[in-house]
C-alpha cells in the first residue's frame, strides 16, 4: 500500500504535495505547484482551469453540484413517499424499497466508477454516469408500477454515484491534510444546500404536481450537470499518472486497502455513522407525517433544519476546528456527541414520551456531530493513499456508506408501520458501533504509523 500522505495538522497550504512514497511508474514532480503524478511542467491550475489563487468558484460550484446529486436524488422525493404508496397501491414499507435500492445502486456504482476514473481519468466516467442518470430519471417519471420504479431508482443511484466518488477523487488529486478538509468544506457548503432545500422544494412541488414531477426535476438536473461538467471541469489525473493495471489490479488495490487496519477502521466508522444518517433520512418522512401528524411542509422545514446543522458544523470543522485540534480529538469528540444524542433520543421516545418536542432536538445534535465526523473520516482515509488510486479508495468509502445505509433504511418501518422508537434505536446502535470500530481499529500507534 502507498505510504501515508497526510500532512501536519497546522498545514494551511492549498497546493497539492507529493505523496511520501511514490509508485515506481509515477514521474517525480518537477515543481512544488505540480499535482502528484502529473507530467513535467503541468500545474494544478492548468489541469482544472483554476487561477493562481486556488480553485475557481466555477469548479467548486460544479463539484458541489455533483456531490449534491446524491442527496437531491434521495431527498427531493421524500415528501412524496406517501403519495407513491397511494398511487401505486403499495405499502409504505414496500415504497421505502425505492430508497433502499437507490442506495444499493450508489454502492455498486461507486465500485465501478471509482476504479474506472483511476484507469481512464476523471472526466470520461463522470460524463457517462451523468448521461445514464438523466435517462434513468426519465424512466422514473413514467414508471407504471412499483417494480419499474425500484429498478429505475437502482440505475439512477448507480449512475449518480459517479459524481460523488469522482468528486472526492478530484479533491484528493489536488489537496491533502488540512487543505483537503478545507476544500471539502467549500464543496460541502454548496452540496450541503441540497438536503436543506430538496425536501422543501419537494414539498412545494407536491402542491402543484405529483411525485412524478419531482423525478422530472431530477431529469432536468441531470441534463444541466452534464452540460456544466462538459464546460467547466477539466482532467485532474493526466495519462502519465493513471493506474494501468486493469480490473485485476483494481481488485488487488481494494484488497490492500481493506487489509490496512487504519483505513478499514475509518471506512467502518464512516459507514456506521452514515447508517445513523440514513436511518434518520429514510424513517423521518413517515415517522413525522404518520406518527407525529405533521404536514409535508412542516416535515420539510424540520428536515431542512437538521440538514442546516450538518452544513454549519462541516464549515466549523474545516475552518475552525481542524487547524486547532488533532484528527483523533475531533473524531472522539464527534463520536461521543453522536452516542449521547442517540441515547437521549431513545430515552425521549420510550421512557419519557415528549412527542415531537422530544424527538427533534436530539436529532439536530446528532446531525451536527456528523458534520464533523464524516468529513474527518473521508479526509484521513483519502490522505493515506496516492492520487492514482484515490478513485478506488473513495469508492470503498462510499460503497460502505451506502451499503450500510441500504440495510438500515427500512428498519424504522419493521412490522409494516413507522415507529419513532425503532428509528431512535437504529440511530443509537449505529453511533455505538461506529465508536467501537474506531476505538478498536484506529488505535493511536496504528494511526501514527499511517502518518495520521
C-alpha positions as CSV (number, residue, x, y, z in Angstrom):
1,X,0.0,0.0,0.0
2,X,1.3,3.5,-0.7
3,X,2.8,5.4,2.2
4,X,0.9,8.0,4.2
5,X,0.4,11.4,2.7
6,X,-1.4,13.4,5.4
7,X,0.5,16.5,6.4
8,X,0.7,18.1,9.8
9,X,-2.4,19.4,11.3
10,X,-1.3,23.0,11.1
11,X,-0.7,22.8,7.3
12,X,-2.8,25.5,5.7
13,X,-1.4,25.2,2.2
14,X,-3.8,24.9,-0.7
15,X,-1.4,23.4,-3.1
16,X,-1.1,19.7,-3.6
17,X,2.0,18.0,-2.3
18,X,3.7,14.8,-3.4
19,X,2.9,11.6,-1.6
20,X,5.5,10.3,0.9
21,X,6.0,7.1,-1.2
22,X,5.8,7.4,-4.9
23,X,4.9,4.5,-7.1
24,X,7.7,3.3,-9.5
25,X,5.8,4.4,-12.6
26,X,4.9,7.9,-11.5
27,X,7.5,10.6,-12.5
28,X,8.7,12.9,-9.8
29,X,7.0,16.3,-9.6
30,X,9.4,18.9,-11.1
31,X,8.0,21.9,-9.2
32,X,6.2,22.5,-5.9
33,X,3.0,23.5,-7.7
34,X,2.7,20.3,-9.6
35,X,-0.1,17.8,-8.8
36,X,1.3,14.5,-7.6
37,X,2.0,12.2,-10.5
38,X,1.5,14.9,-13.2
39,X,3.6,15.3,-16.3
40,X,6.5,17.7,-16.0
41,X,5.5,21.3,-16.2
42,X,1.9,20.6,-15.6
43,X,0.3,22.6,-12.7
44,X,-2.9,22.2,-10.8
45,X,-4.3,25.3,-12.4
46,X,-3.7,24.1,-15.9
47,X,-5.5,20.8,-15.2
48,X,-8.5,22.3,-13.6
49,X,-8.8,25.7,-15.1
50,X,-8.2,27.4,-11.8
51,X,-6.3,30.7,-11.3
52,X,-3.1,31.1,-9.3
53,X,-5.0,31.9,-6.1
54,X,-6.5,28.4,-5.9
55,X,-9.7,26.6,-7.1
56,X,-12.0,28.7,-9.1
57,X,-15.6,29.4,-7.9
58,X,-17.0,27.6,-11.0
59,X,-15.0,24.5,-10.2
60,X,-16.2,24.5,-6.5
61,X,-19.8,25.0,-7.6
62,X,-19.6,22.3,-10.2
63,X,-18.1,19.8,-7.8
64,X,-20.5,20.8,-5.1
65,X,-23.4,20.2,-7.5
66,X,-22.0,16.8,-8.4
67,X,-21.7,15.7,-4.8
68,X,-25.1,17.2,-4.1
69,X,-26.7,14.9,-6.8
70,X,-26.9,12.0,-4.3
71,X,-28.7,13.9,-1.5
72,X,-31.0,15.5,-4.1
73,X,-31.8,12.1,-5.6
74,X,-32.7,10.9,-2.1
75,X,-34.4,13.9,-0.5
76,X,-36.3,15.6,-3.3
77,X,-38.9,12.8,-3.5
78,X,-39.2,12.0,0.2
79,X,-42.3,14.2,0.9
80,X,-44.0,12.2,-1.9
81,X,-43.4,8.7,-0.4
82,X,-47.0,8.5,1.0
83,X,-48.4,9.7,-2.4
84,X,-46.3,7.0,-4.2
85,X,-47.8,4.4,-1.9
86,X,-51.3,5.6,-2.7
87,X,-50.8,6.0,-6.4
88,X,-49.1,2.6,-7.0
89,X,-51.2,0.8,-4.3
90,X,-48.3,-0.3,-2.2
91,X,-47.5,-0.5,1.5
92,X,-45.2,2.2,3.0
93,X,-42.5,-0.4,3.8
94,X,-42.6,-1.5,0.1
95,X,-42.3,2.0,-1.2
96,X,-39.2,2.5,1.0
97,X,-37.5,0.0,-1.2
98,X,-37.2,2.7,-3.8
99,X,-34.8,4.4,-1.3
100,X,-33.1,1.1,-0.4
101,X,-32.4,0.1,-4.0
102,X,-31.2,3.5,-4.8
103,X,-28.6,3.2,-2.1
104,X,-27.6,-0.2,-3.3
105,X,-27.2,1.4,-6.7
106,X,-25.0,4.1,-5.3
107,X,-22.9,1.5,-3.5
108,X,-22.4,-0.7,-6.6
109,X,-21.9,2.3,-8.9
110,X,-19.0,3.6,-6.9
111,X,-17.2,0.3,-7.1
112,X,-17.5,0.7,-10.9
113,X,-16.8,4.4,-11.4
114,X,-14.1,4.8,-8.8
115,X,-11.6,2.3,-10.5
116,X,-12.7,3.5,-13.9
117,X,-11.7,7.0,-13.0
118,X,-8.3,5.8,-11.9
119,X,-7.9,3.9,-15.2
120,X,-9.3,6.3,-17.8
121,X,-9.2,9.7,-16.0
122,X,-11.9,11.6,-14.1
123,X,-13.9,13.2,-17.0
124,X,-15.0,10.2,-19.2
125,X,-16.6,8.1,-16.5
126,X,-18.2,11.1,-15.0
127,X,-19.9,12.2,-18.2
128,X,-21.1,8.6,-18.9
129,X,-22.6,8.4,-15.4
130,X,-24.4,11.8,-15.8
131,X,-26.0,10.7,-19.1
132,X,-27.2,7.4,-17.6
133,X,-28.5,9.3,-14.6
134,X,-30.6,11.6,-16.8
135,X,-32.1,8.7,-18.8
136,X,-32.9,6.6,-15.7
137,X,-34.6,9.7,-14.0
138,X,-36.8,10.0,-17.1
139,X,-37.8,6.3,-16.7
140,X,-38.8,7.1,-13.1
141,X,-41.2,9.9,-14.4
142,X,-43.1,7.3,-16.4
143,X,-42.8,4.3,-14.2
144,X,-46.1,2.3,-14.5
145,X,-45.7,0.3,-11.3
146,X,-43.5,0.0,-8.2
147,X,-41.3,-2.7,-9.7
148,X,-40.2,-0.5,-12.6
149,X,-39.7,2.5,-10.3
150,X,-37.5,0.4,-8.0
151,X,-35.4,-0.8,-10.9
152,X,-35.0,2.7,-12.3
153,X,-34.0,4.0,-8.9
154,X,-31.3,1.4,-8.7
155,X,-29.8,2.5,-12.1
156,X,-30.3,6.2,-11.1
157,X,-28.4,5.7,-7.9
158,X,-25.6,3.8,-9.6
159,X,-25.2,6.4,-12.3
160,X,-25.5,9.3,-9.9
161,X,-22.7,7.8,-7.8
162,X,-20.2,8.9,-10.5
163,X,-20.4,12.5,-9.3
164,X,-20.0,11.5,-5.6
165,X,-16.9,9.3,-6.0
166,X,-15.2,11.2,-8.7
167,X,-15.7,14.5,-6.9
168,X,-13.8,13.0,-3.9
169,X,-11.1,11.7,-6.1
170,X,-10.6,15.1,-7.8
171,X,-10.3,16.6,-4.3
172,X,-7.5,14.1,-3.4
173,X,-5.8,14.8,-6.8
174,X,-5.4,18.4,-5.7
175,X,-5.0,18.6,-1.9
176,X,-4.1,16.8,1.3
177,X,-4.2,17.4,5.1
178,X,-6.0,20.5,6.4
179,X,-6.0,21.8,2.8
180,X,-8.1,18.8,1.8
181,X,-10.5,19.3,4.7
182,X,-10.9,23.0,3.7
183,X,-11.6,22.2,0.1
184,X,-14.1,19.5,1.1
185,X,-15.8,22.1,3.3
186,X,-16.0,24.5,0.4
187,X,-17.7,21.8,-1.7
188,X,-19.9,20.9,1.2
189,X,-21.1,24.5,1.5
190,X,-22.6,24.1,-2.0
191,X,-23.7,20.4,-1.8
192,X,-25.0,21.0,1.8
193,X,-27.8,23.1,0.4
194,X,-29.2,20.0,-1.3
195,X,-30.6,18.3,1.8
196,X,-31.8,21.6,3.1
197,X,-33.6,22.8,0.0
198,X,-34.6,19.4,-1.5
199,X,-37.4,18.4,0.9
200,X,-38.7,22.0,0.9
201,X,-38.7,22.1,-2.9
202,X,-40.2,18.6,-3.0
203,X,-43.0,19.5,-0.6
204,X,-43.8,22.6,-2.7
205,X,-43.8,20.5,-5.8
206,X,-46.3,18.2,-4.3
207,X,-48.7,21.1,-4.0
208,X,-48.6,21.7,-7.7
209,X,-47.7,18.4,-9.3
210,X,-47.5,14.7,-8.5
211,X,-44.5,12.7,-7.3
212,X,-43.7,12.1,-10.9
213,X,-43.0,15.8,-11.3
214,X,-40.1,15.5,-8.7
215,X,-38.4,13.0,-10.9
216,X,-38.9,15.4,-13.9
217,X,-36.9,17.9,-11.9
218,X,-34.2,15.4,-11.3
219,X,-34.1,14.6,-15.1
220,X,-33.6,18.3,-15.8
221,X,-30.9,18.5,-13.1
222,X,-29.0,15.6,-14.6
223,X,-29.0,17.2,-18.0
224,X,-27.8,20.6,-16.5
225,X,-24.9,18.9,-14.6
226,X,-23.9,17.1,-17.8
227,X,-23.6,20.4,-19.6
228,X,-21.9,22.2,-16.7
229,X,-19.3,19.3,-16.4
230,X,-18.6,19.5,-20.1
231,X,-17.9,23.2,-19.9
232,X,-16.2,23.7,-16.5
233,X,-14.4,20.6,-15.3
234,X,-11.1,19.6,-16.8
235,X,-9.0,16.5,-16.2
236,X,-7.1,16.3,-12.9
237,X,-5.5,12.9,-13.4
238,X,-3.3,13.0,-16.5
239,X,-2.4,9.9,-18.5
240,X,1.1,9.5,-17.1
241,X,-0.3,9.2,-13.5
242,X,-3.2,6.7,-14.2
243,X,-3.4,3.2,-12.9
244,X,-2.9,0.9,-15.9
245,X,-3.4,-2.4,-14.1
246,X,-7.0,-3.1,-15.2
247,X,-9.6,-5.0,-13.2
248,X,-7.2,-7.4,-11.5
249,X,-5.0,-4.6,-10.2
250,X,-8.1,-2.6,-9.0
251,X,-9.2,-5.7,-7.0
252,X,-5.7,-6.1,-5.6
253,X,-5.7,-2.4,-4.6
254,X,-9.1,-2.8,-2.8
255,X,-7.7,-5.9,-1.0
256,X,-4.6,-4.0,0.2
257,X,-6.8,-1.1,1.4
258,X,-9.2,-3.3,3.3
259,X,-6.3,-5.2,5.0
260,X,-4.9,-1.9,6.2
261,X,-6.4,-1.6,9.7
262,X,-6.4,2.2,10.0
263,X,-8.1,2.6,6.6
264,X,-10.6,-0.2,7.4
265,X,-11.3,1.4,10.7
266,X,-12.0,4.8,9.2
267,X,-14.2,3.2,6.5
268,X,-16.2,1.3,9.0
269,X,-16.6,4.3,11.3
270,X,-17.8,6.4,8.3
271,X,-20.2,3.7,7.1
272,X,-21.8,3.1,10.5
273,X,-22.1,6.9,11.1
274,X,-23.7,7.1,7.6
275,X,-26.1,4.3,8.8
276,X,-27.3,6.6,11.5
277,X,-27.8,9.4,8.9
278,X,-29.8,7.2,6.5
279,X,-31.8,5.6,9.3
280,X,-33.0,9.2,10.0
281,X,-33.4,10.1,6.3
282,X,-35.4,7.0,5.4
283,X,-37.6,7.0,8.5
284,X,-38.2,10.6,9.3
285,X,-40.7,11.2,6.5
286,X,-43.1,8.5,7.6
287,X,-42.4,8.9,11.3
288,X,-43.0,12.7,11.3
289,X,-46.0,12.6,9.0
290,X,-47.7,9.4,10.3
291,X,-46.7,9.2,13.9
292,X,-46.5,12.9,14.8
293,X,-49.0,14.0,12.2
294,X,-47.0,16.9,10.7
295,X,-47.8,18.3,7.2
296,X,-45.4,17.7,4.3
297,X,-44.5,21.4,4.5
298,X,-43.7,21.2,8.3
299,X,-41.7,18.0,7.7
300,X,-39.6,19.7,5.0
301,X,-38.8,22.6,7.4
302,X,-37.8,20.2,10.2
303,X,-35.7,18.2,7.7
304,X,-34.1,21.3,6.4
305,X,-33.2,22.5,10.0
306,X,-31.4,19.2,10.7
307,X,-29.5,19.5,7.3
308,X,-28.6,23.0,8.3
309,X,-26.9,21.6,11.4
310,X,-24.7,19.3,9.3
311,X,-23.7,22.2,6.9
312,X,-22.8,24.6,9.7
313,X,-20.7,22.0,11.6
314,X,-19.0,21.0,8.4
315,X,-17.8,24.6,7.9
316,X,-16.9,25.0,11.6
317,X,-14.9,21.8,11.3
318,X,-13.0,22.7,8.2
319,X,-12.3,26.3,9.0
320,X,-12.0,26.5,12.8
321,X,-11.6,23.0,14.4
322,X,-9.3,21.2,12.1
323,X,-6.4,23.7,12.3
324,X,-6.6,23.7,16.1
325,X,-7.3,20.1,17.1
326,X,-5.8,16.8,16.2
327,X,-7.9,14.5,13.9
328,X,-8.2,12.0,16.8
329,X,-9.6,14.6,19.2
330,X,-12.2,15.6,16.6
331,X,-13.1,12.0,15.9
332,X,-13.5,11.1,19.6
333,X,-15.4,14.3,20.3
334,X,-17.9,13.9,17.5
335,X,-18.4,10.2,18.3
336,X,-19.1,11.0,21.9
337,X,-21.7,13.6,20.9
338,X,-23.4,11.2,18.4
339,X,-23.7,8.5,21.0
340,X,-25.1,10.9,23.6
341,X,-27.6,12.3,21.2
342,X,-28.7,8.8,20.2
343,X,-29.1,7.8,23.8
344,X,-31.2,10.9,24.5
345,X,-33.4,10.1,21.5
346,X,-34.1,6.6,22.8
347,X,-35.0,7.9,26.3
348,X,-37.2,10.7,25.0
349,X,-39.2,8.3,22.8
350,X,-39.5,5.4,25.3
351,X,-39.1,6.3,28.9
352,X,-40.2,10.0,28.6
353,X,-42.5,10.5,25.7
354,X,-42.3,14.2,25.0
355,X,-43.8,13.8,21.5
356,X,-42.4,16.0,18.7
357,X,-40.6,18.2,21.2
358,X,-38.5,15.3,22.5
359,X,-38.0,13.8,19.0
360,X,-36.4,16.7,17.1
361,X,-33.7,18.2,19.4
362,X,-31.5,15.1,19.8
363,X,-31.7,14.6,16.0
364,X,-30.5,18.1,15.5
365,X,-27.5,17.5,17.7
366,X,-26.8,14.1,16.1
367,X,-26.8,15.7,12.6
368,X,-24.3,18.3,13.8
369,X,-21.9,15.7,15.1
370,X,-21.9,14.0,11.7
371,X,-20.9,17.3,10.1
372,X,-17.6,16.9,12.0
373,X,-17.3,13.1,11.9
374,X,-17.9,12.3,8.2
375,X,-15.5,14.9,6.6
376,X,-12.7,13.9,9.0
377,X,-13.0,10.2,8.2
378,X,-13.0,10.9,4.5
379,X,-10.1,13.3,4.6
380,X,-7.9,11.0,6.8
381,X,-8.7,7.9,4.7
382,X,-8.1,9.6,1.3
383,X,-5.0,11.2,2.7
384,X,-3.5,7.7,3.2
385,X,-3.4,6.9,-0.5
386,X,-1.7,8.2,-3.6
387,X,-3.8,10.2,-6.1
388,X,-3.5,7.4,-8.7
389,X,-5.8,5.1,-6.5
390,X,-7.9,7.9,-5.0
391,X,-10.9,6.8,-7.1
392,X,-10.7,3.2,-5.8
393,X,-10.3,4.4,-2.2
394,X,-13.2,6.8,-2.5
395,X,-15.3,4.0,-4.0
396,X,-14.6,1.8,-1.0
397,X,-15.5,4.6,1.4
398,X,-18.7,5.4,-0.5
399,X,-19.8,1.8,-1.1
400,X,-19.5,1.0,2.6
401,X,-21.5,4.1,3.5
402,X,-24.4,3.3,1.1
403,X,-24.4,-0.5,1.8
404,X,-24.9,0.2,5.5
405,X,-27.5,2.9,4.6
406,X,-29.4,0.5,2.4
407,X,-29.6,-2.1,5.1
408,X,-30.6,0.4,7.8
409,X,-33.1,2.3,5.7
410,X,-36.2,0.0,6.1
411,X,-35.6,-0.8,9.8
412,X,-37.6,2.1,11.2
413,X,-40.7,0.5,9.5
414,X,-40.2,-3.1,10.6
415,X,-43.6,-4.7,11.0
416,X,-45.1,-2.5,8.3
417,X,-45.7,0.5,10.5
418,X,-43.4,3.5,11.1
419,X,-42.0,3.8,14.6
420,X,-40.2,6.6,16.3
421,X,-38.7,4.2,18.9
422,X,-37.3,1.9,16.1
423,X,-35.8,4.9,14.4
424,X,-34.2,6.1,17.7
425,X,-32.7,2.6,18.4
426,X,-31.3,2.5,14.9
427,X,-29.6,5.8,15.3
428,X,-28.1,4.9,18.7
429,X,-26.9,1.4,17.6
430,X,-25.1,2.9,14.6
431,X,-23.4,5.5,16.7
432,X,-22.2,2.9,19.3
433,X,-20.9,0.6,16.6
434,X,-19.1,3.4,14.8
435,X,-17.4,4.3,18.1
436,X,-16.4,0.7,18.7
437,X,-14.9,0.4,15.2
438,X,-12.8,3.5,15.6
439,X,-11.5,2.6,19.0
440,X,-10.7,-1.0,18.0
441,X,-9.0,-0.4,14.6
442,X,-7.7,3.2,14.7
443,X,-5.5,2.9,17.8
444,X,-3.1,5.8,18.3
445,X,0.0,3.7,17.5
446,X,-1.5,2.5,14.2
447,X,-2.6,6.0,13.2
448,X,0.9,7.3,13.9
449,X,2.4,4.6,11.7
450,X,0.0,5.6,9.0
451,X,1.1,9.2,9.3
452,X,-2.1,10.5,10.9
